[in-house]
């Protein structure tokens, strides 16, 4: 009886395992994460670790809220780096404010390039052309010829911001119109 049960168990295990495939034979399904087609990329030198944040609106006014913002952690480096903000594609943005950090020990920031991509359209500003569209608040002084933001000595209530200037909204509006 014991021999019959043992034979039956061995037979069942052989039959049930006969068609199993090795783990190595299984197909790997990869999930591809697509990059947003609406992005803002800053190419900058940021010497100290920091957190940058952009605020955007769809009414052209600077009524910034956390719900309409994107943050990016920035690792300090003496070489230029790309800081990427992915923006929801369903937003028709016509105002962007850039908060350039929270670290009061931040050094000089150099802006090399600003690229705002809205699907197949781009606003590409190189060097100091960026400062025709943005102006710093009191926490940074602009060195226009060198595209550099020099930190001020005032660190009370530190909140460095780059405010959008008049040419930005029309440039963003133009990107929203279909050709």
N, C-alpha and C positions, 0 to 999 in steps of 0.2 A: 504494500500500500504506500509506504513511504517512498519507494522507488518510483511508483507511478506518479505521485505528486511531484517529485523532483523532476522527472522526465517532462511532465506537463509544464512546469514553471520554466524549465530551460527552453522548451519548444516555443512557448509564448514569447519569451524574451528574444529569441532569435527571429521570430516572425515579425514582431513589432519593431525591431531595430533595423530590419533588412533595408528599408527604403529611406532611412534617415540620412541626411547629408551632414557632412562635417561643417563645423562653424566656419572653416576657411573657405568652403564652397558657397556660403550664403552671400547674397548680393548686398552691398552696403548702400543704403539710401542716404544721400547727402541733401541737407536742406540748404538751399542757396539764399543768403540774405542779400536782398537788393539794396543798393545805395539809393537814397532819395534823389530825385531828379531836381530838387530845389535845395541848394547848398550855399553856404557862405564859407569861404576859405580865406584865412589870413595867413600870410607868409611873413613871419616876424622873428626877431631875436627877443627872447624873453629870458633874462638871466636867472630869475628865481622861480621856484615852483609857485603856481597860482591857479586860480579858477577864473576863467573868462565866461561871460554870459552875454547873449544878445537878446534884445527885446524887439518884437516886431508888432506892427499893427496893420490893419487893412483899411483904416479910414484916413491915413496920412497924418494923424495927430500923435503926439508923443505920450499918449495915455497908456503907459507900459504896465503890464501885469505879469505875474508869475506864470499864468496859464499860457501866455503867448511869449514864451522865452525858451531858450536852449542854452545849456551849460556845456563847457568843455574844460576838462582838467588839463593843465599845461605843466609839463616838466621843464624846469629851468635848464637853459642851455646857452652857451656863448655863440652857438651857430644858429643859423636860420632854421625855423621849423614851420610846418604847416599845421594850422589849428583849424579843424573842420567842424562846422555846425550843420547838422542835417535838419531841414525845416519841413514840416508837414506839407505834402504836395497839394492839399486842398485849400491852402491859404493864398489869397491874392494880396501879397505884401507890397505896401508902398511907403513904409517907414521902418528903419532899422536903427536902433541905438545899440552901441557896443560898450559894455562894462568891462574895462580892461584890468580886471583883477581885484583881489581883496587883500593882498599881501602888502602891508605898509613898508616892508623892507625891499620891495621891488626896485630894481635898478632901471637904467635907461632902456627904453623899448624902441626898437627900430622896425618900422613898417616897410617891408619890401614890396608887398603886393596884397591886393584885396580883389577877390574874384567872387562875385555873386552870380550863381547859375540858376536860371529859371527854365527848366526843361532844356530847350535847344538854344536859349539866348543867354548872353553873358555880359556882365558889366565888369570889365577888367581894368583896375587902376594900379599903375606901377609907381613905386617910390612916392615922391611928394605930391603926385596927382591925387592921391588918396585924401590929402588935406584940403582939397578944393570941395570935398564932400563931407568931411568930418572935422570937428574942432574939439579939443580937450577942455575939460573943466579945470578948476583951480588946482587940482592935484598933480597936474603935469604942465610943463611949459613946452611949447612946440619949437623945435629947431627945424624950420622948414627946409633949408637947403640939404640937410642930411636925413630927412624923413625920420627924425628921432624925437621921442617924447622924453623929456628930462623930468624926473620926479621933483616936486616941490618939497620944501622943508616942512610944510604944514601937513601933519598926519592926523590932526583932530577930526574925528568922524570920517575917516578915510573911505572914500567911495569914488574912485577914478572912472570917469565916463567920457566916451567920445560921442558927442551929440551930432546928429545929422544936420547938415546945412541945406539950404534951399535947393541946390541942384540935384540932391539925391531923389526926392519924391518924383519929380518929372522923369528922371532916368528910369526909376523902377516902374512907373506907370507905363512908360513906353514899352517896357518888356512884357507887360501884361496884355497889350493889344495884339490881336491876331493880324497877320499879314495876309 
